[in-house]
Amino acid sequence: MSMLLYLHGFNSSPQSKKAIETERWLQLNAPNIKFFCPQLSPYASTVMQSLAELIEAYLPQPIYLVGSSMGGFFATCLSEQYNLPAVLINPAVNPGSGLHSWLGENSNFMTGERWVFEPRHIKEYSDLNPQQIKRLQNYKILLQTGDEVLDYRHAQKRYTGCAIKTEVGGDHSFVDYQRHIPAILKFLTHVKTCQ
């Protein structure tokens, strides 16, 4: 059975709107695809270790990645490492440079869980960031120019050569995401990954 691994944004949760919309769509339209959206830690090394264990336990069955914001960053790391197809929604491109405002004590937007962010945690993101996107055919990038958190032009540059769809307006949450789900699934299930 194929699995769609949905990776939510930084300090979010599996209860994010897009995660719920994706799961509901799959239940109605593609029940043969297992949906999984784990709670992601704010600490990059913890996230990557848990996701690597999950993926390695599930392979060689097909795995599809959908990542939003910081989830798009993690999906990129995983796609490059495991040669998996990925759809990225307003992805974080160089997260190590944009996390300084989180230094100190924080709480999760949805769960209320408290956590502390230190400079070493920012370095984890910088260390993980792939220097180059090598598997261009594995990616579909969805961007909205009205993203108030991340500059969509950074993603356009980072993923040059990939399939990119840029919509005028919108915001960081990606307005009307649900209307893209059929095209997302079509891409994920038809992309030809090459070794």
C-alpha positions as CSV (number, residue, x, y, z in Angstrom):
1,M,0.0,0.0,0.0
2,S,1.3,3.5,-0.9
3,M,1.7,6.1,1.8
4,L,1.3,9.8,1.6
5,L,3.5,11.4,4.3
6,Y,2.3,14.9,5.0
7,L,4.8,17.2,6.8
8,H,3.3,20.2,8.5
9,G,4.9,23.6,9.1
10,F,7.1,24.8,11.9
11,N,5.4,24.9,15.3
12,S,2.2,23.5,13.7
13,S,0.6,20.1,14.1
14,P,-1.2,17.2,12.3
15,Q,-4.4,19.2,13.0
16,S,-3.4,21.9,10.4
17,K,-6.1,22.7,7.9
18,K,-4.2,21.4,4.8
19,A,-3.3,18.1,6.6
20,I,-7.0,17.5,7.4
21,E,-8.1,18.5,3.9
22,T,-5.6,16.1,2.4
23,E,-6.6,13.2,4.6
24,R,-10.3,13.7,3.9
25,W,-9.7,13.9,0.2
26,L,-7.7,10.7,0.2
27,Q,-10.4,8.9,2.2
28,L,-13.0,9.8,-0.4
29,N,-11.0,9.6,-3.6
30,A,-7.9,7.4,-3.0
31,P,-8.6,5.0,-0.1
32,N,-5.8,2.8,-1.3
33,I,-3.2,5.4,-0.2
34,K,-2.4,5.4,3.5
35,F,-2.2,9.0,5.0
36,F,0.2,9.7,7.7
37,C,1.0,13.1,9.3
38,P,3.3,12.9,12.3
39,Q,3.7,15.6,14.9
40,L,7.0,17.2,14.0
41,S,9.4,18.5,16.7
42,P,10.8,22.0,16.4
43,Y,14.3,20.4,16.5
44,A,15.5,19.4,13.0
45,S,17.8,16.5,14.0
46,T,14.9,14.9,16.0
47,V,12.6,15.3,13.0
48,M,15.0,13.9,10.5
49,Q,15.8,10.9,12.7
50,S,12.2,10.0,13.2
51,L,11.2,10.5,9.6
52,A,14.2,8.4,8.4
53,E,13.2,5.5,10.6
54,L,9.6,5.8,9.4
55,I,10.6,5.8,5.7
56,E,13.2,3.0,6.0
57,A,10.6,0.8,7.8
58,Y,8.0,1.4,5.0
59,L,10.2,1.0,2.0
60,P,10.2,-0.5,-0.6
61,Q,6.5,0.4,-0.8
62,P,5.8,3.7,-2.5
63,I,6.0,6.8,-0.4
64,Y,4.8,10.2,-1.5
65,L,5.8,13.5,0.3
66,V,3.7,16.6,0.7
67,G,5.4,19.4,2.8
68,S,4.1,22.8,3.8
69,S,6.5,25.6,4.8
70,M,9.1,24.0,7.0
71,G,7.6,20.7,6.1
72,G,8.6,21.5,2.6
73,F,12.2,21.8,3.8
74,F,12.1,18.4,5.4
75,A,10.4,16.9,2.3
76,T,13.3,18.3,0.3
77,C,15.9,16.7,2.6
78,L,14.0,13.3,2.4
79,S,13.4,13.5,-1.4
80,E,17.1,14.1,-2.0
81,Q,18.1,11.3,0.4
82,Y,15.6,8.6,-0.6
83,N,14.6,9.6,-4.1
84,L,11.0,10.2,-3.3
85,P,8.4,12.4,-5.2
86,A,7.5,15.5,-3.3
87,V,5.0,18.4,-3.6
88,L,6.1,21.5,-1.6
89,I,3.7,24.2,-0.6
90,N,5.2,27.6,0.1
91,P,8.4,25.8,1.2
92,A,11.0,27.1,3.6
93,V,14.2,27.4,1.6
94,N,17.0,28.4,4.0
95,P,15.4,28.0,7.4
96,G,18.6,28.4,9.3
97,S,18.6,32.1,8.4
98,G,15.0,32.8,9.5
99,L,14.6,31.1,12.9
100,H,16.4,33.6,15.2
101,S,13.0,35.1,16.3
102,W,12.2,31.8,17.9
103,L,15.2,31.8,20.3
104,G,14.1,31.3,23.9
105,E,10.9,29.7,25.3
106,N,7.9,29.1,22.9
107,S,4.7,27.1,22.8
108,N,3.1,25.2,20.0
109,F,0.3,27.1,18.3
110,M,-2.1,24.2,18.4
111,T,-1.0,21.8,21.1
112,G,0.2,24.4,23.7
113,E,3.3,22.2,24.3
114,R,6.2,24.4,25.5
115,W,9.7,24.2,24.1
116,V,13.0,26.1,24.2
117,F,15.0,27.0,21.1
118,E,18.7,27.6,21.3
119,P,21.4,28.7,18.7
120,R,22.5,25.1,18.3
121,H,19.0,24.2,17.1
122,I,19.3,26.8,14.3
123,K,22.6,25.3,13.3
124,E,20.9,21.9,12.9
125,Y,18.7,23.3,10.2
126,S,21.6,25.0,8.4
127,D,23.6,21.7,8.5
128,L,20.8,19.7,7.0
129,N,20.1,22.1,4.2
130,P,21.0,20.3,0.9
131,Q,23.6,22.4,-1.0
132,Q,22.0,21.6,-4.3
133,I,18.7,20.2,-5.6
134,K,19.8,17.2,-7.7
135,R,16.6,15.4,-8.3
136,L,14.7,18.1,-10.1
137,Q,12.1,15.8,-11.7
138,N,10.9,14.7,-8.2
139,Y,9.4,18.0,-7.2
140,K,6.3,20.0,-7.8
141,I,6.3,23.4,-6.1
142,L,3.2,25.4,-5.3
143,L,3.7,29.1,-4.5
144,Q,1.5,32.1,-3.8
145,T,3.0,35.6,-4.2
146,G,1.0,36.9,-1.3
147,D,2.9,34.7,1.2
148,E,3.5,37.1,4.1
149,V,6.0,34.8,5.9
150,L,8.4,33.6,3.1
151,D,9.4,35.3,-0.1
152,Y,8.2,33.1,-2.9
153,R,11.0,34.3,-5.1
154,H,13.5,32.4,-3.0
155,A,11.7,29.1,-3.7
156,Q,11.5,30.0,-7.4
157,K,15.2,30.4,-7.5
158,R,16.0,27.4,-5.3
159,Y,13.9,25.0,-7.3
160,T,14.7,26.3,-10.8
161,G,14.2,23.4,-13.2
162,C,11.4,21.8,-11.2
163,A,7.7,21.9,-11.9
164,I,6.7,25.2,-10.3
165,K,3.2,26.7,-10.2
166,T,3.0,30.3,-8.9
167,E,-0.3,31.9,-8.2
168,V,-0.7,35.7,-7.7
169,G,-2.1,36.7,-4.3
170,G,-2.9,34.2,-1.6
171,D,-1.0,33.9,1.6
172,H,1.4,31.6,3.5
173,S,-1.4,29.1,4.3
174,F,-1.9,28.7,0.6
175,V,-5.5,29.9,-0.1
176,D,-7.8,27.3,-1.8
177,Y,-5.3,24.5,-1.3
178,Q,-8.0,21.8,-1.5
179,R,-8.6,22.5,-5.2
180,H,-5.0,21.5,-5.9
181,I,-5.2,18.1,-4.2
182,P,-6.2,16.1,-7.3
183,A,-3.2,17.6,-9.3
184,I,-0.9,16.9,-6.3
185,L,-1.9,13.2,-6.3
186,K,-1.6,12.9,-10.0
187,F,2.0,14.3,-9.9
188,L,3.0,12.2,-7.0
189,T,1.7,8.9,-8.5
190,H,3.1,9.5,-12.0
191,V,6.5,11.1,-11.5
192,K,9.3,8.9,-12.6
193,T,12.1,9.0,-10.0
194,C,15.5,8.2,-11.4
195,Q,18.4,6.8,-9.5
